[in-house]
């Protein structure tokens, strides 16, 4: 039972609107009684949660309580739906006949549920449940950014080195494809070890390509092949036939020395392994496969090299990992008593890294000795059952604040090993009543804090982050997912609420699967379906590029294998809908006209809907909106910029398309972007075409009027036809400009003064300028000094800027410079960038040599990459002055004749000898040459 759901029901029943419901239906006594029962029951929930693992009767009691609470919530939902159809007074909200029927129906349902609740509530006394363990629901800590992932590989360096050595020796022996199994029990860190091996720099050159597939319990050859291809290409392959996938994988591997990791294999059927192995036999000699498994039989079936049995961590290694999690950046020696207790806890971890992580994360913010002693004593008393869940993980669950437990268990609905999007899981928690606002934090912020807490406790692991380091996706370790699954089955019989969220997936050439709605066929295909979803909170619609196309989605259409182009207007009757997720529906063209009626809508997710051409007016009336990923301006008809004015609670990302339709700056000012303090990313699109580039529009005035909040982190501008950028650009952390017309970033002295006045230090740290046909330089010719706008700039990229001719100004903080397709670059001015650490120069046509001055004064440069310069014949002698250089990469420079000692060389066909400056580049440590004439190299440098 979810405590927050009970609290929500108590609040609802005690609200003025529910008092009116009681009067309306003649059940005010029943409502008061139900509220009292809910409050009393809530007080014993944590005691029941703690005892359910050893008492099946309590487990059954929790399940029954769940079902009843959901029924109560549904009754209140039905009432709210009826009321929301008309904004008039509650007592007059329905016609007379309907009103009588509504009173009778809602009253009968409420009285029936009271009888059920009475019986279940009485059982708590017989079960001996008490309220002694009640935890305040405000216990969630408000935490800022997530911690960086700590070093979780303590004690595995030796194992990694041994496996890497084995694989390298196999290459030298020139043997056929080998399979090296890694075997160990759950929680030992087999996957982590495989990741260390996979990413080891000593395997970068011997093995190309390197591919990874997570297998798990079901050994499906087609899925594994598809995963391997996607691992290599980084893009989804869709649902292609097996034969097509086999041929595509063999095209990737044929004649190449590859390294493949098959992670978490359980298959005991030799024939299934033979079916996959036959596809992989096309690689060159020396190719290797590493597989991780719990089972020695799997290793026997697959292995050709000696099996590597992963042992437990030593006591010292396990303590180091636990200490790292439990104390963070604090010194453990400050708490000598806790160190003593902690070492006793570590002894009970059995040398398992996952157990040490989980228990360390559990105690990270606890400094009371009695809490540590309690964990130590409880750890040995937890029962093992048929699910074989580690006691340490179960203890981590039991020590979660009670309001977090439901959020954790709910994540069992995601498939094992899948990446979980932060935004989506928070939305689903909201839909199922697992999180709510707490007075000081909005519900979305509460969800973010819950995720942070679960991450700190090592129940979630971060996978992807954005430019600012914010975590976007998570994964649950396999054993942690098993724990969540067992909890879900214990609580709810393995089911979840089916009337709160709906995900419509459109797989290739299949009947629509709508989780958690079962697949329906024949005449049952969603006939009048959406009109019956009054309690729906979340609707997620997913499609993909490979799906078949069709034109419309009416309420009763066969959705099989189709793209969504248009949504039915019946969606606008989902009065309780809070989240409408249409992300990546790239063929969607328009939204229904009645969107303004979705009065409870908080999140309208339109990321990746690039073909959306029409958004109806009226969305500005949705005052609860927190996410509006994209708006498409409609000129005099359709959505207007002024509709954004009242939506000051928008958060996350906002894209505004067709800004060329804005007639003057007053219209742009109406958007009031500066008042949207929670926006972090802003993307502004003007329509780009050659005719428009020949004319002068009011783009400058419009862009200046769209000044955002100074805490904006990311700005994307595309198709901008003005001659200079807005004065506020320095207030944004990262700016990316595509396909735009300005000649300068700062075009006039007065612009410099304005920028410096607005923000003397400047916040701009990263700037990308892509396809800028008129760009001449960073500063206009009349600008005499470097403005504050560049004072904090750390990363700068020029891509396809053919008229870039003016020297680069001094930028004291610049660390990274990337110059791509800029044939007229003032190369000597790079020497002004004395703080530079990384320099990339690529795809420069007709360039045969660099000026000697280019590399002067770059005493801090550590990485130099030169790529795809087809006419380059020599590097400057000043290369030898780069005393800090650690990495030199030269790729696709076929006319290059001589160079100093280098790090990475690819396809430099005319290379004679690394004869110049070999003693000066002392910090270079590795030589690797591929696809070049290396016959003149010293014998000791040949591979």
C-alpha positions, 0 to 999 in steps of 0.5 A: 500500500502506498502511503502517499495514495492514502494521504491523498485520499484523506486530503480529498475526502476532507476537502470542501468539494468532497464535503459538497459531494457528501451533501449532494449524495447524502453520504456525508457520514460515510465520507467522514467515516472513510476518512477516519478509517484511511487515517487510522490504517495509514498509521500502521502501513510501515509496520506492515511493510516491515513484516510482510516478508515473514508473514503471508497474512500481512502480505495478503492484507496489504494486497486487499488494502491496495485494491480497496484504496484504488476503488476509493480513488476511482470513485473520487475520479468519477465524481471529479470527471462529472464536475469538470465537464462544466465549470459551474457550481458543484450542486448544479453541475448536472441536469436534473435527471442525470443528477438523481442518477449520479447521486444514487450511483455514487452513494451506493458505491461509497456505502459498498466500499465502506463495508469492505474497508471496515472488514479489512481495517479490523484485521489490522488488530488481529495481525498485531500491527502498530503505528510505532514505525510511522515515518513523516512523509516529508522525510525526503531530502531536497537534494541538488545535482546528483553525485558523480558515479564513484569508482566502483571497480575497487579490487578488479584491476588485477582481474581486468589485466589478466583478461586483457592479457589473455585476449591480446595473446589470442590475437598474437597467436592468430587463432580462430574466434575464441570465447572467454566466459566470466562466471560468478554469482549475482552481485559480484560485478561480472558486468562491471568487469566486462565493461572495464575489459571492453573499454581498456585502451590496450584493446582499442587497436587490436579489436575493431569493431567492438560490440556489446549485447545484453542477453538475460534469461531469454536467449533470442538470436534475432534480438541479440543480432539486432542489439549487436548491430545497434551497438556498432551503429548507434541507431535503432534497426527496427524490426527487420527479418532475421535473414536481413539482420544476419547479413547486416551483422556479417557485413559489419564483421566480415574480415575484421578482428572484432570483440563482442561482449555477451552480457548476462547469458543464461542459455543452456541450449547448445543449439541456440548458441550454435545458431548465433555462433554460425553468424559470428564466424565471419570475422578474421582470426584473433576475434574474441567473444567475452560472455558473463554468466551465473552458470558454469554450464553456460560457460561449458557450452560456449567457452573455448578459452579457460573460464575466468571464475570471478571471486569475492572481494577481499575484506579490505576491498569490500570495506573500501567500497563500502566506505566510499559509499557510506562516507562520501567525501568525508573522512571515515576516521572522523567517526571511529565508532561507525568504522568499527560497526561498518567493518562488521556490516562488511563482513556480512556482505559476503565479499559482494560489491553490490551488497557493499554498495547498497549498504554503504548507500543506505547509511550515507547520510546516517551518523547515529550509532544506533542506526548503524547497529540496527542495520548490522543486527537486522542484516543477519536476520532477514530470510532467504526465499525462493527468489534468492534476493540478497538480504542486503538489498532487501534491507536497503528497501526496508530502510527506505523512507516509507513513501519511497518504497512504492516508487521503487517497487513500481519500477518493476514494470520496466523490463530488466536491463532497460534504460529508464527515462527520468521524465517518464518514470516521474510521470508514471509515479504521478499518475499512480499517486505515488508522489505528490507536492509537499507544500514547498516542492512541486510534484515533479521536483518531489519525483526528482528528489526521489530519483536522486535518493534512489540513486544515492542508495545505489538502487539506480545507476545513471546512464546518460547525462545532458550538457550540464551533468543532469541525469537523463536516464537510469538503469536498475542492476539486475538483482535490484530489479529482481527485488522490485519485481518480488515486491510488486508481486507481493504487494499487488499480485504482480499487477498494476493499476490499469486505468491510470496510464496507457502506452500505445506502441506501434510495432512493425506489422503487428497488432497494436500492443497497448500496455497495460491494456491487453491486445484486442482483436476483431470487433473489440479494436478500441471501439469508442475506447478513449471515451471510456478512459475518464481516470486516465492520467498519462497517455504515451504514444510511441512510433518509429521511423520504420513503421508503415504510414497511415493518415488518421487516428479516429477512436475506432481505427485499426492501429496496426503498424501505422504512423500517427499523423493526427490524434482524435478529438476524443482525447480532449474528453480525458478530463483527468489527463495530466501527461500526454507524451507524444515524444518522437512521433515524427509524422504527427502533423497537428493536435486536436482543436479541443486541447484547451479542455484538458484542464488538468494537463501538466505535461504536453511532451512533443520532443522530436515531433518535427513534422508538427505544422499546427498547434491549436489556439487555447493552449495558453489557457492550460494554467497547470502546464509544466512541460510544453516541449514545442509550439508552432506559431500559426501567423494570424490563425492558430497558436500565438506567442502571447499564449505563452505569457501566462505559462510561467511555470513551464520547465525543462525545454521549450522549442518555438518554431516559425518565428518568421511569422512574428510581425513585430517585437511587441508580439515577441515581448508578449511571450514573456520568456524572462518570467519563466524561471524554470526553463533550462533549454530554449530552441528558437527556429526561423524558417530558413530558405534562400529567398528569405536570406536575400531580404531583411526581416525583423529577426533582430528585433524579435530575437532581442524581445525574446530575452529569457531568464538569466538562468537559462542553460542552453540556447539553440538558434536556427535560421536567424536572418539578422546581422547581429546577435541579441545583447543578452546572449552572454547570459546563457551557458551554452549557445548553438547557432545553425544556418544563420546570417550574422557577420559577427558575434559582437558587431559593434562597440555599443553592443559590447558595452551593452553586453558588458553592462548586462553581465560583466563577467559573462556566463557563456561557456560553450559556443557552436557556430554551424553553417554560417555563410556570412560569418567573418569573425567573433568581433566586428572590425570597429570593436577594439577590445575583447568584450565580457561576453567571451571572458568565460568561454571554454569551448568554441566550434566553427563548422562550415563558416567559409568567410571566417577570415578575421583573427580570433580575439584573446579568450583567456578561458578557452580550453577547446577549439574545433575548426571544421570546413573553414578554408579561410581561417586566420590560422596564426591567431590560434596562438592567441589562445594560450589556455587551449588544451584541445585543438581539432582541425578537420576537413579543410580543402586546399590546405597544404601546410599550416603557418609556423605561428599557429602552434606557438604559445600553446604550452598547455595543449594536450590534444591535437587532432588533424583529420580529412585534410587531403592536401596536407603535406607537412606539419609545422616545426613548432609542433615540437614546442608542444611540451604538454602534448599527450595525444596526436591524432592524424587521420585521412591525410594521404599526402603527409610526408613526414612528422614528429613522433605521434600518438595515433596515425590513420591512412597517411599513405605517404608517411616515410619516417617519424624523423622530426622532433622525436625527443621534444615530444616527451609526454607522448607515450604510445605509437599506433599506425594503421593503413600507412607505409610503416616500413621505415619505422624503427624495429621496436616501433613496429606492431 
